[in-house]
Amino acid sequence: MGCGRCEIVCSKAWRKAEDREKSAIRIGPDGRGGYAIAVCDQCGDCMAMCQAMALARAADGVVQLNQKDCVGCLICVGECVRDFMFWHDELPAPFKCTACGLCVGECPGGALEIVDG
C-alpha cells in the first residue's frame, strides 16, 4: 500500500522521532506501479567490512550494531550492496533493522513478516 506506517512505528520506537528517514525499514516505488520494501535481510556481509568490529551476529541470527564500538566511519553504509544500512546526520551511529517485529504488527496490508532464515 505504501502507507509508511511501518517506517513511522520504527522511527518512533527506536529513534523517538516520527521521521521516516530515521527508520530502519524503507518503502518506495518499485518502478512497476507498486511498492518495494527495503529492510535488512541479516546477510551479515557488513560484519566483515567493519574495521571496529562493531557489528556481530547475535544468538538469534540478527546482525546487531554495538554503538559503543562504532567509530562512525560509515563504511558499512557505503558498502552494503543492498542499501539496508542507514545513516542520518542527527544520529550518532549508522543503523539497520534488528528484526524486532514492530513493523509487522502495524502493517495494515499484512505485507511484512519475520521469517527465520
C-alpha positions as CSV (number, residue, x, y, z in Angstrom):
1,M,0.0,0.0,0.0
2,G,2.9,2.3,0.6
3,C,1.3,3.9,3.7
4,G,4.6,4.2,5.6
5,R,3.1,3.1,8.9
6,C,6.0,0.7,9.3
7,E,8.5,3.5,8.9
8,I,6.8,5.6,11.4
9,V,6.5,2.9,14.1
10,C,10.1,2.0,13.6
11,S,11.4,5.6,13.9
12,K,9.2,6.3,16.9
13,A,10.3,3.1,18.7
14,W,14.0,3.3,18.1
15,R,14.8,7.0,17.4
16,K,12.0,8.6,19.5
17,A,11.0,10.6,16.4
18,E,8.2,10.4,13.8
19,D,10.7,10.6,10.9
20,R,10.7,8.2,8.0
21,E,14.4,9.0,7.4
22,K,15.2,7.6,10.8
23,S,13.5,4.3,10.2
24,A,15.4,1.0,9.6
25,I,12.8,0.0,7.0
26,R,12.1,2.0,3.9
27,I,9.2,1.8,1.5
28,G,9.4,3.2,-2.0
29,P,8.2,2.8,-5.6
30,D,9.2,-0.4,-7.2
31,G,9.1,1.0,-10.8
32,R,6.1,-1.1,-11.7
33,G,3.4,0.9,-10.0
34,G,3.7,-0.8,-6.7
35,Y,6.0,-0.5,-3.7
36,A,9.2,-2.1,-2.6
37,I,10.3,-2.8,0.9
38,A,14.0,-2.2,1.8
39,V,14.9,-3.9,5.1
40,C,18.0,-5.8,6.2
41,D,17.9,-9.5,5.4
42,Q,20.6,-10.2,8.0
43,C,23.1,-11.5,5.4
44,G,26.0,-10.4,7.6
45,D,28.2,-9.0,4.9
46,C,28.6,-5.8,6.8
47,M,30.3,-7.6,9.7
48,A,33.4,-8.3,7.6
49,M,33.6,-4.7,6.5
50,C,33.5,-3.2,10.0
51,Q,37.1,-2.4,11.0
52,A,35.9,-1.5,14.5
53,M,34.2,-4.9,14.8
54,A,31.1,-3.1,16.0
55,L,28.8,-5.5,14.0
56,A,28.2,-9.0,15.2
57,R,25.6,-11.8,14.8
58,A,23.5,-12.4,18.0
59,A,22.4,-15.8,19.1
60,D,19.1,-15.3,17.3
61,G,20.8,-14.7,14.0
62,V,20.2,-11.0,13.8
63,V,23.2,-8.8,13.0
64,Q,23.5,-6.2,15.7
65,L,25.5,-2.9,15.8
66,N,27.2,-2.1,19.1
67,Q,27.1,1.7,19.2
68,K,29.8,1.9,21.8
69,D,32.3,0.2,19.5
70,C,31.2,2.0,16.4
71,V,33.7,4.7,15.2
72,G,31.2,6.3,12.8
73,C,33.3,5.7,9.7
74,L,30.1,4.7,7.7
75,I,32.0,2.0,5.7
76,C,29.1,-0.3,6.5
77,V,26.6,2.2,5.0
78,G,28.7,2.7,1.8
79,E,29.5,-1.0,1.3
80,C,26.1,-2.6,1.9
81,V,25.2,-3.8,-1.6
82,R,21.6,-4.0,-0.7
83,D,21.4,-0.4,0.8
84,F,20.0,-1.8,4.1
85,M,22.4,0.0,6.4
86,F,21.2,3.6,7.1
87,W,22.6,6.8,8.3
88,H,21.1,10.1,9.5
89,D,23.2,13.1,10.4
90,E,21.2,13.7,13.6
91,L,22.1,10.2,14.9
92,P,25.4,9.1,16.5
93,A,25.8,5.9,14.6
94,P,24.5,4.1,11.5
95,F,21.5,1.8,12.0
96,K,19.8,-1.2,10.5
97,C,16.8,-3.4,11.1
98,T,17.0,-5.5,14.3
99,A,14.1,-7.7,13.4
100,C,12.1,-6.5,16.4
101,G,8.8,-7.1,14.5
102,L,7.1,-3.9,15.5
103,C,6.5,-3.1,11.8
104,V,4.9,-6.4,11.2
105,G,2.2,-5.8,13.8
106,E,1.5,-2.3,12.4
107,C,1.2,-3.2,8.7
108,P,-2.5,-2.8,7.7
109,G,-1.9,-4.7,4.5
110,G,-0.1,-7.7,6.0
111,A,2.9,-7.2,3.7
112,L,5.5,-7.8,6.3
113,E,6.6,-10.8,8.2
114,I,9.6,-12.1,10.1
115,V,11.0,-15.3,8.6
116,D,13.6,-17.5,10.3
117,G,16.5,-17.9,7.9
